[in-house]
């Protein structure tokens, strides 16, 4: 039987108050099953990242529920519970150039996460960090362990960000346009890497993007967003072969033919 891992019910996210109140997301409903890849698609400013940030509690919600394993995780919850959620739901942000601390070595940033989230000693964590670097395809990982972010290319930095997320052993990995700042060849490598890691570790993926080509290759289910609302929600096959909403038709028509 399929198990619901994350469920969004009548979600509303707003900024400001009174006459200056702006509703960024309204009446959003969807769910993600364990082991599934779910994609949020839409143009810039449609509310995709706003929902992703709300799931990891970086954005406060003004209405509705976010459920993880059937338990409400938005609104007021204890600090301990919030810390536990950070381990289980990780987010890879859009720009790998700004996701890493420029004055710390790559290895120390991964080790810090392993020590904090897995309770390992520094010696054990170093060995595990090198293993994670190998997993995400960093060549000569042991040699490059003590290098700094500026010594890595954009694609390699994105791989390190993925390694840091994996070190938390997440149930859900939210990927916020992780290939936007990368060239086409590296984009394909990162997508293939995410797919293979998902199979190996069994986590669910929420993939935020405006690129329907990426959606076709990675997603099981898709929600199309426009102006803060989910206007279409279906399997990837239905979205591509039987789209119902005119905006979805427009998105598909914008693909190079």
Backbone as CSV, one residue per row, in Angstrom:
resi,resn,N_x,N_y,N_z,CA_x,CA_y,CA_z,C_x,C_y,C_z
1,UNK,0.849,-1.200,0.000,0.000,0.000,0.000,0.883,1.248,0.000
2,UNK,0.544,2.233,-0.823,1.331,3.452,-0.925,1.172,4.289,0.328
3,UNK,2.299,4.823,0.808,2.296,5.595,2.054,2.499,7.073,1.757
4,UNK,1.566,7.909,2.222,1.723,9.361,2.081,2.815,9.832,3.031
5,UNK,3.791,10.534,2.488,4.889,11.032,3.317,4.701,12.504,3.660
6,UNK,4.415,13.322,2.645,4.146,14.749,2.852,2.805,15.078,2.218
7,UNK,1.980,15.811,2.956,0.675,16.212,2.417,0.441,17.693,2.687
8,UNK,0.019,18.417,1.658,-0.294,19.846,1.760,-1.802,20.000,1.628
9,UNK,-2.428,20.651,2.633,-3.892,20.805,2.624,-4.271,22.285,2.719
10,UNK,-4.951,22.791,1.692,-5.484,24.164,1.678,-4.452,25.190,2.151
11,UNK,-3.225,25.051,1.683,-2.127,25.886,2.174,-2.229,27.317,1.654
12,UNK,-2.028,28.259,2.578,-1.939,29.678,2.215,-0.684,30.266,2.854
13,UNK,0.059,31.034,2.056,1.252,31.712,2.555,1.154,33.171,2.140
14,UNK,1.237,34.082,3.114,1.119,35.504,2.799,2.240,36.284,3.474
15,UNK,2.481,37.459,2.952,3.506,38.348,3.494,2.874,39.711,3.761
16,UNK,3.296,40.350,4.869,2.731,41.647,5.228,1.387,41.503,5.909
17,UNK,0.827,42.651,6.326,-0.454,42.649,7.036,-1.339,43.779,6.532
18,UNK,-2.626,43.653,6.837,-3.581,44.705,6.495,-3.632,44.981,5.010
19,UNK,-3.581,46.271,4.654,-3.678,46.669,3.247,-2.433,46.275,2.463
20,UNK,-1.324,46.020,3.174,-0.069,45.637,2.507,0.088,44.113,2.402
21,UNK,-0.928,43.394,2.842,-0.854,41.937,2.799,-0.831,41.436,1.359
22,UNK,0.105,40.525,1.086,0.199,39.910,-0.240,0.135,38.397,-0.079
23,UNK,-0.846,37.781,-0.717,-1.010,36.325,-0.647,-0.187,35.703,-1.775
24,UNK,0.917,35.041,-1.396,1.839,34.467,-2.389,1.387,33.082,-2.853
25,UNK,0.752,32.326,-1.940,0.246,30.980,-2.272,-1.143,30.845,-1.672
26,UNK,-2.083,30.334,-2.443,-3.439,30.174,-1.911,-4.043,28.834,-2.313
27,UNK,-4.672,28.211,-1.347,-5.443,26.971,-1.571,-4.638,25.886,-2.299
28,UNK,-3.394,25.650,-1.837,-2.553,24.612,-2.462,-2.849,23.258,-1.819
29,UNK,-3.053,22.238,-2.661,-3.326,20.878,-2.185,-2.557,19.871,-3.033
30,UNK,-1.744,19.044,-2.394,-1.096,17.921,-3.068,-0.487,17.010,-2.016
31,UNK,-0.035,15.822,-2.435,0.656,14.935,-1.507,1.765,14.192,-2.244
32,UNK,2.764,13.748,-1.470,3.900,12.998,-2.021,3.984,11.668,-1.293
33,UNK,4.019,10.581,-2.060,4.174,9.258,-1.471,5.644,8.947,-1.214
34,UNK,5.894,8.007,-0.324,7.268,7.585,-0.033,7.923,7.029,-1.305
35,UNK,9.130,7.487,-1.581,9.883,7.023,-2.735,9.493,7.649,-4.058
36,UNK,8.612,8.653,-4.016,8.091,9.270,-5.232,8.852,10.558,-5.570
37,UNK,8.888,10.912,-6.855,9.425,12.206,-7.279,8.267,13.078,-7.738
38,UNK,8.080,14.181,-7.038,6.981,15.111,-7.303,7.581,16.421,-7.800
39,UNK,7.010,16.994,-8.846,7.562,18.227,-9.405,6.562,19.374,-9.330
40,UNK,7.062,20.530,-8.855,6.297,21.773,-8.879,6.811,22.590,-10.060
41,UNK,5.930,22.885,-11.009,6.338,23.558,-12.245,5.603,24.882,-12.393
42,UNK,6.295,25.871,-12.918,5.660,27.156,-13.184,6.697,28.220,-13.459
43,UNK,6.232,29.382,-13.903,7.154,30.469,-14.210,7.693,31.095,-12.925
44,UNK,8.709,31.940,-13.055,9.279,32.633,-11.896,8.204,33.481,-11.214
45,UNK,8.164,33.401,-9.879,7.194,34.175,-9.117,5.852,33.507,-8.924
46,UNK,5.717,32.250,-9.380,4.416,31.573,-9.263,4.168,30.989,-7.870
47,UNK,5.214,30.905,-7.034,5.024,30.418,-5.660,5.653,29.074,-5.373
48,UNK,6.410,28.524,-6.323,7.002,27.187,-6.161,7.983,27.149,-4.979
49,UNK,8.960,28.045,-5.006,9.976,28.066,-3.939,9.355,28.451,-2.606
50,UNK,8.351,29.305,-2.642,7.660,29.715,-1.409,7.088,28.503,-0.692
51,UNK,6.500,27.569,-1.439,5.975,26.335,-0.835,7.119,25.480,-0.301
52,UNK,8.185,25.318,-1.091,9.331,24.530,-0.645,9.919,25.056,0.650
53,UNK,10.072,26.363,0.738,10.623,26.981,1.953,9.673,26.841,3.141
54,UNK,8.364,26.826,2.866,7.387,26.647,3.947,7.472,25.235,4.533
55,UNK,7.752,24.247,3.688,7.840,22.861,4.159,8.996,22.699,5.151
56,UNK,10.113,23.431,4.928,11.237,23.353,5.877,11.207,24.499,6.894
57,UNK,10.075,25.183,6.978,9.813,26.195,7.991,10.652,27.468,7.835
58,UNK,11.084,27.767,6.630,11.759,29.045,6.376,10.738,30.127,6.052
59,UNK,9.542,29.722,5.617,8.418,30.642,5.425,7.294,30.226,6.354
60,UNK,6.700,31.189,7.033,5.546,30.898,7.883,4.290,30.783,7.021
61,UNK,3.374,29.930,7.436,2.115,29.767,6.702,1.020,30.584,7.379
62,UNK,0.057,31.063,6.583,-1.051,31.848,7.147,-2.366,31.075,7.135
63,UNK,-2.313,29.832,6.632,-3.516,29.001,6.615,-3.204,27.625,6.070
64,UNK,-4.053,26.655,6.404,-3.871,25.295,5.913,-2.865,24.490,6.712
65,UNK,-2.614,23.274,6.264,-1.753,22.339,7.000,-0.661,21.762,6.102
66,UNK,0.518,21.549,6.709,1.586,20.766,6.094,1.781,19.552,6.991
67,UNK,1.555,18.356,6.447,1.658,17.133,7.231,2.866,16.312,6.784
68,UNK,3.607,15.803,7.751,4.714,14.884,7.470,4.455,13.614,8.258
69,UNK,4.314,12.477,7.555,3.927,11.210,8.184,2.635,11.360,8.986
70,UNK,1.721,12.158,8.448,0.420,12.340,9.088,0.401,13.321,10.242
71,UNK,1.537,13.939,10.561,1.638,14.857,11.701,1.852,16.285,11.212
72,UNK,1.119,17.225,11.766,1.212,18.625,11.341,2.572,19.209,11.722
73,UNK,3.242,19.862,10.738,4.581,20.405,11.016,4.660,21.920,10.805
74,UNK,3.564,22.560,10.380,3.586,24.022,10.310,2.918,24.607,11.539
75,UNK,2.984,25.914,11.686,2.428,26.540,12.883,3.392,26.427,14.046
76,UNK,2.862,26.425,15.252,3.705,26.406,16.447,4.055,24.975,16.844
77,UNK,5.340,24.630,16.758,5.818,23.335,17.245,7.076,23.572,18.068
78,UNK,7.453,22.601,18.876,8.593,22.769,19.786,9.910,22.854,19.004
79,UNK,10.927,23.421,19.659,12.255,23.552,19.050,12.846,22.170,18.744
80,UNK,12.644,21.219,19.664,13.172,19.861,19.476,12.557,19.204,18.238
81,UNK,11.240,19.366,18.101,10.539,18.770,16.965,10.995,19.429,15.659
82,UNK,11.215,20.736,15.707,11.669,21.471,14.543,13.053,20.988,14.104
83,UNK,13.951,20.749,15.070,15.295,20.254,14.763,15.240,18.857,14.142
84,UNK,14.336,18.020,14.653,14.179,16.664,14.125,13.710,16.708,12.668
85,UNK,12.819,17.660,12.369,12.317,17.797,11.006,13.410,18.204,10.030
86,UNK,14.332,19.059,10.504,15.423,19.521,9.645,16.257,18.333,9.171
87,UNK,16.381,17.317,10.018,17.119,16.116,9.612,16.366,15.357,8.519
88,UNK,15.046,15.294,8.656,14.245,14.442,7.783,13.886,15.089,6.447
89,UNK,13.825,16.427,6.420,13.466,17.141,5.189,14.582,18.133,4.872
90,UNK,15.302,17.881,3.796,16.420,18.726,3.398,16.106,19.450,2.098
91,UNK,16.726,20.621,1.920,16.487,21.408,0.712,17.800,21.799,0.056
92,UNK,17.885,21.572,-1.251,19.022,22.021,-2.056,18.585,23.303,-2.744
93,UNK,19.289,24.394,-2.465,18.867,25.687,-2.992,19.389,25.920,-4.405
94,UNK,18.871,26.977,-5.014,19.050,27.208,-6.443,20.494,27.476,-6.854
95,UNK,21.235,28.225,-6.054,22.557,28.668,-6.483,23.654,28.009,-5.661
96,UNK,24.388,27.043,-6.227,25.443,26.373,-5.462,26.594,27.307,-5.098
97,UNK,26.706,28.443,-5.814,27.790,29.387,-5.551,27.657,30.029,-4.165
98,UNK,26.407,30.178,-3.697,26.194,30.856,-2.411,25.735,29.901,-1.307
99,UNK,25.671,28.611,-1.598,25.178,27.641,-0.614,26.263,27.128,0.325
100,UNK,27.529,27.382,-0.008,28.641,26.896,0.813,29.361,28.056,1.481
101,UNK,29.931,27.794,2.659,30.695,28.807,3.391,32.050,28.982,2.703
102,UNK,32.350,30.187,2.191,33.592,30.374,1.415,34.877,30.287,2.234
103,UNK,34.780,30.412,3.577,36.007,30.414,4.393,36.246,29.087,5.121
104,UNK,35.404,28.086,4.834,35.603,26.749,5.411,35.909,25.765,4.297
105,UNK,36.743,24.777,4.611,37.051,23.759,3.597,35.801,22.932,3.308
106,UNK,35.781,22.356,2.112,34.656,21.505,1.702,34.455,20.363,2.693
107,UNK,35.547,19.682,3.037,35.461,18.538,3.943,34.899,18.898,5.299
108,UNK,35.338,20.043,5.845,34.883,20.431,7.190,33.387,20.718,7.210
109,UNK,32.852,21.205,6.090,31.420,21.507,6.040,30.578,20.232,6.039
110,UNK,31.078,19.186,5.376,30.355,17.903,5.384,30.507,17.226,6.746
111,UNK,31.737,17.259,7.293,32.011,16.643,8.606,31.115,17.254,9.674
112,UNK,30.962,18.567,9.657,30.140,19.264,10.650,28.713,18.737,10.663
113,UNK,28.162,18.498,9.479,26.788,17.990,9.366,26.699,16.558,9.895
114,UNK,27.684,15.716,9.553,27.666,14.312,9.997,27.770,14.229,11.515
115,UNK,28.656,15.030,12.110,28.824,15.035,13.571,27.521,15.463,14.253
116,UNK,26.888,16.514,13.693,25.690,17.065,14.330,24.471,16.166,14.151
117,UNK,24.296,15.613,12.941,23.064,14.887,12.641,23.172,13.377,12.840
118,UNK,24.385,12.828,12.778,24.534,11.381,12.942,25.280,11.012,14.221
119,UNK,25.791,12.014,14.951,26.443,11.761,16.227,27.761,11.001,16.131
120,UNK,28.455,11.121,15.016,29.724,10.418,14.822,30.884,11.241,15.386
121,UNK,32.015,10.560,15.660,33.231,11.268,16.053,33.813,11.958,14.827
122,UNK,34.732,12.910,15.046,35.330,13.652,13.933,36.075,12.717,12.980
123,UNK,36.732,11.681,13.549,37.492,10.740,12.722,36.557,9.912,11.834
124,UNK,35.468,9.402,12.441,34.474,8.635,11.668,33.810,9.511,10.613
125,UNK,33.515,10.764,11.021,32.825,11.688,10.124,33.682,12.017,8.899
126,UNK,34.995,12.124,9.099,35.873,12.426,7.958,35.826,11.294,6.932
127,UNK,35.899,10.056,7.419,35.845,8.902,6.518,34.509,8.873,5.765
128,UNK,33.418,9.141,6.499,32.092,9.151,5.881,31.964,10.286,4.868
129,UNK,32.550,11.463,5.191,32.483,12.618,4.295,33.156,12.306,2.965
130,UNK,34.309,11.638,3.030,35.018,11.258,1.796,34.172,10.266,0.992
131,UNK,33.492,9.345,1.700,32.601,8.389,1.022,31.456,9.115,0.315
132,UNK,30.863,10.120,1.002,29.783,10.902,0.390,30.288,11.657,-0.835
133,UNK,31.499,12.209,-0.744,32.084,12.921,-1.887,32.271,11.978,-3.070
134,UNK,32.705,10.741,-2.776,32.813,9.722,-3.832,31.452,9.422,-4.445
135,UNK,30.445,9.283,-3.568,29.092,8.934,-4.018,28.553,9.946,-5.028
136,UNK,28.832,11.242,-4.759,28.281,12.285,-5.635,29.213,12.603,-6.805
137,UNK,30.278,11.817,-6.957,31.103,11.920,-8.153,32.211,12.952,-8.119
138,UNK,32.751,13.241,-6.925,33.911,14.142,-6.829,35.178,13.321,-7.063
139,UNK,35.950,13.610,-8.103,37.175,12.831,-8.350,38.251,13.133,-7.306
140,UNK,39.068,12.126,-6.958,40.136,12.292,-5.949,39.590,12.927,-4.671
141,UNK,38.495,12.355,-4.148,37.791,12.953,-3.006,38.704,13.176,-1.806
142,UNK,39.558,12.198,-1.510,40.434,12.323,-0.340,41.393,13.495,-0.505
143,UNK,41.899,13.670,-1.716,42.840,14.759,-1.988,42.137,16.118,-1.949
144,UNK,40.869,16.157,-2.377,40.141,17.419,-2.492,39.358,17.770,-1.225
145,UNK,39.463,16.908,-0.224,38.743,17.089,1.039,39.066,18.441,1.689
146,UNK,40.323,18.864,1.606,40.756,20.091,2.301,40.778,21.320,1.399
147,UNK,40.145,21.236,0.241,40.075,22.403,-0.637,38.881,23.281,-0.256
148,UNK,38.895,24.516,-0.786,37.850,25.498,-0.481,36.861,25.598,-1.646
149,UNK,35.645,26.126,-1.403,34.642,26.203,-2.467,35.122,26.893,-3.741
150,UNK,35.975,27.934,-3.619,36.403,28.655,-4.815,37.266,27.780,-5.738
151,UNK,37.757,26.658,-5.211,38.569,25.744,-6.018,37.711,24.708,-6.759
152,UNK,36.402,24.782,-6.562,35.472,23.853,-7.208,34.672,24.581,-8.291
153,UNK,34.326,23.868,-9.356,33.445,24.432,-10.392,32.008,24.466,-9.872
154,UNK,31.113,25.128,-10.639,29.710,25.209,-10.230,29.064,23.844,-10.087
155,UNK,29.312,22.947,-11.058,28.744,21.599,-10.994,29.251,20.809,-9.811
156,UNK,30.544,20.966,-9.490,31.115,20.244,-8.345,30.576,20.797,-7.033
157,UNK,30.366,22.106,-6.976,29.779,22.687,-5.750,28.366,22.156,-5.532
158,UNK,27.601,22.024,-6.639,26.250,21.484,-6.510,26.303,20.041,-6.003
159,UNK,27.279,19.276,-6.438,27.445,17.906,-5.952,27.750,17.899,-4.451
160,UNK,28.556,18.859,-3.993,28.875,18.946,-2.566,27.629,19.304,-1.756
161,UNK,26.814,20.214,-2.281,25.560,20.573,-1.596,24.663,19.340,-1.470
162,UNK,24.621,18.513,-2.514,23.848,17.271,-2.467,24.443,16.320,-1.427
163,UNK,25.779,16.241,-1.362,26.443,15.384,-0.366,26.091,15.823,1.055
164,UNK,26.054,17.131,1.290,25.707,17.659,2.621,24.268,17.284,2.973
165,UNK,23.367,17.384,1.987,21.969,16.992,2.232,21.876,15.505,2.545
166,UNK,22.616,14.676,1.812,22.606,13.223,2.046,23.129,12.872,3.429
167,UNK,24.093,13.663,3.918,24.689,13.396,5.229,23.664,13.498,6.358
168,UNK,22.544,14.156,6.090,21.460,14.243,7.089,20.514,13.053,7.009
169,UNK,20.739,12.161,6.029,19.886,10.988,5.797,18.411,11.373,5.713
170,UNK,18.048,12.216,4.737,16.668,12.725,4.676,15.671,11.697,4.164
171,UNK,14.414,11.887,4.543,13.296,11.144,3.946,12.796,11.881,2.713
172,UNK,12.932,13.223,2.747,12.461,14.070,1.650,13.574,15.031,1.263
173,UNK,13.861,15.106,-0.030,14.861,16.045,-0.537,14.153,17.028,-1.465
174,UNK,14.144,18.309,-1.067,13.534,19.361,-1.882,14.630,19.986,-2.739
175,UNK,14.483,19.918,-4.049,15.488,20.448,-4.972,14.914,21.691,-5.650
176,UNK,15.421,22.866,-5.282,14.910,24.120,-5.818,15.734,24.538,-7.037
177,UNK,15.284,24.147,-8.213,15.974,24.441,-9.468,17.488,24.221,-9.347
178,UNK,17.914,23.006,-8.977,19.332,22.770,-8.690,20.236,22.815,-9.909
179,UNK,19.647,22.878,-11.107,20.478,22.866,-12.321,20.455,24.198,-13.072
180,UNK,19.756,25.207,-12.528,19.564,26.468,-13.248,20.875,27.172,-13.572
181,UNK,21.821,27.196,-12.625,23.061,27.951,-12.818,24.139,27.147,-13.557
182,UNK,23.783,25.969,-14.063,24.774,25.069,-14.662,24.541,24.922,-16.161
183,UNK,25.605,24.561,-16.893,25.428,24.368,-18.331,24.700,23.044,-18.594
184,UNK,24.281,22.856,-19.845,23.379,21.747,-20.197,23.987,20.381,-19.881
185,UNK,25.268,20.195,-20.175,25.919,18.900,-19.933,25.945,18.577,-18.447
186,UNK,26.305,19.576,-17.619,26.363,19.375,-16.169,24.958,19.178,-15.602
187,UNK,23.979,19.891,-16.173,22.581,19.695,-15.748,22.184,18.229,-15.859
188,UNK,22.485,17.619,-16.999,22.127,16.214,-17.228,22.821,15.307,-16.222
189,UNK,24.082,15.608,-15.899,24.828,14.802,-14.929,24.204,14.908,-13.533
190,UNK,23.793,16.119,-13.142,23.183,16.323,-11.818,21.835,15.596,-11.735
191,UNK,21.037,15.658,-12.816,19.747,14.949,-12.839,19.965,13.446,-12.699
192,UNK,20.925,12.895,-13.448,21.231,11.463,-13.365,21.713,11.085,-11.970
193,UNK,22.516,11.960,-11.372,23.017,11.720,-10.016,21.864,11.662,-9.015
194,UNK,20.954,12.620,-9.090,19.804,12.642,-8.171,18.946,11.392,-8.323
195,UNK,18.742,10.955,-9.574,17.936,9.752,-9.810,18.596,8.506,-9.216
196,UNK,19.917,8.384,-9.387,20.612,7.199,-8.859,20.671,7.218,-7.337
197,UNK,20.865,8.401,-6.747,20.904,8.503,-5.278,19.530,8.220,-4.679
198,UNK,18.474,8.672,-5.358,17.105,8.405,-4.894,16.850,6.898,-4.853
199,UNK,17.287,6.191,-5.895,17.123,4.737,-5.928,17.922,4.063,-4.816
200,UNK,19.128,4.552,-4.570,20.004,3.932,-3.570,19.535,4.186,-2.136
201,UNK,19.126,5.445,-1.862,18.786,5.814,-0.485,17.288,5.771,-0.190
202,UNK,16.453,5.732,-1.232,15.014,5.572,-1.041,14.275,6.788,-0.527
203,UNK,14.835,7.987,-0.720,14.128,9.190,-0.264,13.146,9.665,-1.335
204,UNK,12.216,10.510,-0.934,11.288,11.145,-1.877,11.887,12.475,-2.320
205,UNK,11.501,12.922,-3.509,12.046,14.168,-4.060,10.909,15.120,-4.412
206,UNK,11.050,16.377,-3.988,10.186,17.456,-4.472,11.076,18.311,-5.367
207,UNK,10.805,18.291,-6.666,11.675,18.960,-7.637,10.987,20.217,-8.135
208,UNK,11.560,21.370,-7.814,10.998,22.668,-8.201,11.725,23.156,-9.450
209,UNK,10.962,23.437,-10.512,11.609,23.833,-11.764,10.620,24.537,-12.684
210,UNK,11.155,25.212,-13.708,10.321,25.737,-14.793,10.633,24.989,-16.088
211,UNK,11.539,24.018,-16.004,12.036,23.300,-17.182,11.258,21.992,-17.368
212,UNK,10.357,21.973,-18.340,9.520,20.791,-18.560,10.323,19.609,-19.097
213,UNK,11.456,19.884,-19.742,12.325,18.799,-20.192,12.856,17.999,-19.024
214,UNK,13.241,18.698,-17.940,13.707,18.042,-16.717,12.568,17.261,-16.077
215,UNK,11.379,17.868,-16.049,10.205,17.218,-15.454,9.924,15.877,-16.135
216,UNK,9.995,15.864,-17.460,9.699,14.645,-18.219,10.637,13.506,-17.858
217,UNK,11.876,13.846,-17.499,12.877,12.807,-17.245,12.932,12.349,-15.790
218,UNK,12.303,13.109,-14.868,12.519,12.789,-13.448,11.236,12.575,-12.650
219,UNK,10.110,13.189,-13.047,8.935,13.241,-12.169,7.978,12.064,-12.333
220,UNK,7.275,11.732,-11.242,6.155,10.792,-11.271,4.839,11.559,-11.344
221,UNK,4.726,12.604,-10.499,3.537,13.461,-10.486,3.971,14.910,-10.631
222,UNK,3.069,15.743,-11.160,3.392,17.148,-11.433,2.241,18.041,-10.975
223,UNK,2.605,19.167,-10.347,1.631,20.221,-10.070,2.089,21.471,-10.814
224,UNK,1.209,22.027,-11.629,1.526,23.240,-12.386,0.994,24.439,-11.612
225,UNK,1.875,25.436,-11.379,1.495,26.613,-10.597,1.436,27.855,-11.477
226,UNK,0.463,28.710,-11.151,0.363,30.008,-11.823,-0.217,31.010,-10.826
227,UNK,0.488,32.124,-10.627,0.022,33.214,-9.749,-0.371,32.716,-8.359
228,UNK,0.443,31.817,-7.813,0.225,31.362,-6.443,-0.767,30.233,-6.271
229,UNK,-1.337,29.738,-7.366,-2.313,28.654,-7.283,-1.872,27.450,-8.095
230,UNK,-2.226,26.263,-7.613,-2.009,25.047,-8.390,-3.186,24.897,-9.338
231,UNK,-2.897,25.023,-10.635,-3.986,25.030,-11.615,-4.187,23.665,-12.267
232,UNK,-3.176,22.781,-12.138,-3.318,21.427,-12.675,-2.410,20.489,-11.888
233,UNK,-2.923,19.294,-11.598,-2.212,18.341,-10.746,-2.495,16.948,-11.289
234,UNK,-1.462,16.274,-11.799,-1.690,14.979,-12.449,-0.378,14.213,-12.553
235,UNK,-0.437,13.018,-13.108,0.788,12.262,-13.365,1.550,12.940,-14.507
236,UNK,2.831,12.629,-14.618,3.647,13.262,-15.658,3.124,12.903,-17.057
237,UNK,2.620,11.686,-17.236,2.086,11.284,-18.548,0.848,12.110,-18.903
238,UNK,-0.039,12.326,-17.922,-1.253,13.105,-18.179,-0.929,14.555,-18.505
239,UNK,0.062,15.121,-17.800,0.450,16.515,-18.052,0.985,16.686,-19.468
240,UNK,1.784,15.736,-19.927,2.410,15.870,-21.240,1.499,15.453,-22.389
241,UNK,0.620,14.464,-22.152,-0.184,13.951,-23.254,-1.645,14.386,-23.211
242,UNK,-2.152,14.760,-22.025,-3.536,15.201,-21.926,-3.664,16.415,-21.008
243,UNK,-2.936,17.499,-21.275,-3.048,18.681,-20.410,-4.437,19.300,-20.517
244,UNK,-4.963,19.768,-19.391,-6.338,20.290,-19.372,-6.383,21.827,-19.348
245,UNK,-5.420,22.448,-18.675,-5.478,23.895,-18.484,-4.755,24.631,-19.620
246,UNK,-5.297,25.762,-20.083,-4.641,26.528,-21.155,-3.205,26.946,-20.814
247,UNK,-2.949,27.240,-19.530,-1.586,27.640,-19.146,-0.609,26.476,-19.312
248,UNK,-1.050,25.270,-18.968,-0.198,24.092,-19.162,0.095,23.897,-20.646
249,UNK,-0.925,24.106,-21.491,-0.727,24.046,-22.948,0.342,25.058,-23.369
250,UNK,0.271,26.275,-22.807,1.230,27.324,-23.159,2.647,26.942,-22.751
251,UNK,2.778,26.352,-21.547,4.099,25.910,-21.089,4.673,24.863,-22.033
252,UNK,3.844,23.900,-22.408,4.296,22.851,-23.305,4.650,23.413,-24.688
253,UNK,3.886,24.411,-25.124,4.128,25.023,-26.441,5.429,25.825,-26.453
254,UNK,5.898,26.251,-25.265,7.127,27.049,-25.201,8.381,26.188,-25.321
255,UNK,8.235,24.866,-25.257,9.390,23.986,-25.431,9.891,24.062,-26.882
256,UNK,11.223,24.039,-27.068,11.750,24.018,-28.453,11.242,22.787,-29.195
257,UNK,10.764,22.983,-30.397,10.200,21.869,-31.181,11.258,21.288,-32.123
